[in-house]
Amino acid sequence: MLPAWVERLEVGDAARYHYCMNATVKNILERVAAWPEEDQEELAALAREIEARRTGVYQLSDDEKAAIEAARRSGLASDDSVAAFWRRYGLA
């Protein structure tokens, strides 16, 4: 449970999360800004996977969104045929 003063913070959830992070996580996140972009993306992907496991909701990255949009435009399979595929296997 958070102290009452943290609950009353009006600066947003980020401040609350920062207060609740353990020292190891705070230390690593402070150093992330100096990492190469590729390594930052890898960390972001791992964090999205952990968040999805905890919440049951996966947040797509911009690259994943772009890949899905490119696949939709490719004409490889229509939305109807994809929906039929998912229904056939009981996943829709």
GROMACS elastic network, one bead per residue, 0.5 to 0.9 nm:
[ bonds ]
;  ai    aj funct       b0    kb
    1     4     6  0.89301   500
    2     5     6  0.81253   500
    2     6     6  0.62199   500
    2     7     6  0.64365   500
    2    16     6  0.83629   500
    2    19     6  0.87874   500
    2    20     6  0.78237   500
    3     6     6  0.54537   500
    3     7     6  0.65726   500
    4     7     6  0.50548   500
    4     8     6  0.63509   500
    4     9     6  0.89409   500
    5     8     6  0.51752   500
    5     9     6  0.65576   500
    6     9     6  0.52904   500
    6    10     6  0.89586   500
    6    15     6  0.82223   500
    6    16     6  0.62882   500
    6    19     6  0.78567   500
    7    10     6  0.84608   500
    7    16     6  0.73695   500
    9    12     6  0.69935   500
    9    13     6  0.85140   500
    9    15     6  0.76454   500
    9    16     6  0.75323   500
   10    13     6  0.83798   500
   10    15     6  0.87882   500
   11    14     6  0.76421   500
   11    15     6  0.64719   500
   11    16     6  0.85788   500
   12    15     6  0.60512   500
   12    16     6  0.72023   500
   13    16     6  0.50982   500
   13    17     6  0.61708   500
   13    18     6  0.85515   500
   14    17     6  0.51366   500
   14    18     6  0.60545   500
   14    19     6  0.85954   500
   15    18     6  0.50683   500
   15    19     6  0.62133   500
   15    20     6  0.87186   500
   16    19     6  0.51890   500
   16    20     6  0.63916   500
   16    21     6  0.88983   500
   17    20     6  0.50625   500
   17    21     6  0.62100   500
   18    21     6  0.53365   500
   18    22     6  0.86361   500
   18    26     6  0.74436   500
   19    22     6  0.83439   500
   21    24     6  0.80941   500
   21    25     6  0.61865   500
   21    26     6  0.62075   500
   22    25     6  0.55726   500
   22    26     6  0.63488   500
   22    27     6  0.87305   500
   23    26     6  0.50860   500
   23    27     6  0.60270   500
   23    28     6  0.86273   500
   24    27     6  0.51640   500
   24    28     6  0.62708   500
   24    29     6  0.86450   500
   25    28     6  0.52033   500
   25    29     6  0.60680   500
   25    30     6  0.85434   500
   26    29     6  0.52419   500
   26    30     6  0.61765   500
   26    31     6  0.88621   500
   27    30     6  0.52945   500
   27    31     6  0.66706   500
   28    31     6  0.52607   500
   28    32     6  0.63410   500
   29    32     6  0.50761   500
   29    33     6  0.75864   500
   30    33     6  0.67163   500
   30    34     6  0.85436   500
   31    34     6  0.57753   500
   31    35     6  0.71753   500
   32    35     6  0.51861   500
   32    36     6  0.85091   500
   32    39     6  0.85039   500
   32    40     6  0.67055   500
   32    43     6  0.88300   500
   33    36     6  0.81490   500
   33    37     6  0.88201   500
   33    40     6  0.78484   500
   34    37     6  0.88948   500
   35    38     6  0.81151   500
   35    39     6  0.62043   500
   35    40     6  0.63144   500
   36    39     6  0.54341   500
   36    40     6  0.64153   500
   36    41     6  0.88212   500
   37    40     6  0.50272   500
   37    41     6  0.61787   500
   37    42     6  0.86617   500
   38    41     6  0.51531   500
   38    42     6  0.63295   500
   38    43     6  0.88168   500
   39    43     6  0.62830   500
   39    44     6  0.86059   500
   40    43     6  0.51266   500
   40    44     6  0.61747   500
   40    45     6  0.86742   500
   41    45     6  0.61658   500
   41    46     6  0.86617   500
   42    45     6  0.51262   500
   42    46     6  0.63284   500
   42    47     6  0.86539   500
   43    46     6  0.51171   500
   43    47     6  0.61266   500
   43    48     6  0.86207   500
   44    47     6  0.50239   500
   44    48     6  0.61516   500
   44    49     6  0.86846   500
   44    61     6  0.87440   500
   45    48     6  0.51006   500
   45    49     6  0.63443   500
   45    50     6  0.87962   500
   45    61     6  0.77755   500
   46    49     6  0.51175   500
   46    50     6  0.63373   500
   46    51     6  0.86409   500
   47    50     6  0.51060   500
   47    51     6  0.60813   500
   47    52     6  0.85041   500
   48    51     6  0.50300   500
   48    52     6  0.60125   500
   48    53     6  0.85691   500
   48    58     6  0.66342   500
   48    59     6  0.64547   500
   48    60     6  0.81092   500
   48    61     6  0.85407   500
   49    52     6  0.50616   500
   49    53     6  0.62215   500
   49    54     6  0.86811   500
   49    58     6  0.69732   500
   49    59     6  0.85691   500
   50    53     6  0.50979   500
   50    54     6  0.62553   500
   50    55     6  0.86507   500
   51    54     6  0.50607   500
   51    55     6  0.59660   500
   51    56     6  0.77768   500
   51    57     6  0.74768   500
   51    58     6  0.71761   500
   51    59     6  0.84532   500
   52    55     6  0.51995   500
   52    59     6  0.73150   500
   53    56     6  0.54944   500
   53    57     6  0.75249   500
   53    58     6  0.80012   500
   54    57     6  0.81234   500
   55    58     6  0.80166   500
   60    63     6  0.79591   500
   60    64     6  0.57349   500
   60    65     6  0.61437   500
   61    64     6  0.50953   500
   61    65     6  0.62102   500
   61    66     6  0.85897   500
   62    65     6  0.50555   500
   62    66     6  0.61286   500
   62    67     6  0.85991   500
   63    66     6  0.50569   500
   63    67     6  0.61310   500
   63    68     6  0.86535   500
   64    67     6  0.50332   500
   64    68     6  0.62052   500
   64    69     6  0.85991   500
   65    68     6  0.51951   500
   65    69     6  0.62091   500
   65    70     6  0.86169   500
   66    69     6  0.50721   500
   66    70     6  0.60801   500
   66    71     6  0.85654   500
   67    70     6  0.50450   500
   67    71     6  0.61394   500
   67    72     6  0.86227   500
   68    71     6  0.50528   500
   68    72     6  0.62089   500
   68    73     6  0.87130   500
   69    72     6  0.50575   500
   69    73     6  0.62969   500
   69    74     6  0.86373   500
   70    73     6  0.51442   500
   70    74     6  0.60984   500
   71    74     6  0.50496   500
   71    75     6  0.73644   500
   71    76     6  0.72300   500
   71    77     6  0.84694   500
   72    75     6  0.64017   500
   72    76     6  0.76651   500
   72    77     6  0.76582   500
   72    78     6  0.76487   500
   72    79     6  0.78422   500
   73    76     6  0.81568   500
   74    77     6  0.79294   500
   75    78     6  0.63759   500
   77    80     6  0.81166   500
   77    81     6  0.62136   500
   77    82     6  0.64976   500
   78    81     6  0.52503   500
   78    82     6  0.63159   500
   78    83     6  0.86174   500
   79    82     6  0.51623   500
   79    83     6  0.61024   500
   79    84     6  0.85675   500
   80    83     6  0.50947   500
   80    84     6  0.61223   500
   80    85     6  0.86264   500
   81    85     6  0.61788   500
   81    86     6  0.87934   500
   82    85     6  0.50271   500
   82    86     6  0.64370   500
   82    87     6  0.87259   500
   83    86     6  0.52185   500
   83    87     6  0.62225   500
   83    88     6  0.85885   500
   83    92     6  0.72628   500
   84    87     6  0.50477   500
   84    88     6  0.60095   500
   84    89     6  0.87581   500
   84    92     6  0.85522   500
   85    88     6  0.51163   500
   85    89     6  0.66035   500
   85    90     6  0.87599   500
   85    91     6  0.85659   500
   85    92     6  0.87305   500
   86    89     6  0.54022   500
   86    90     6  0.61888   500
   86    92     6  0.52212   500
   87    91     6  0.57225   500
   88    91     6  0.76611   500
   88    92     6  0.83787   500
   89    92     6  0.79737   500
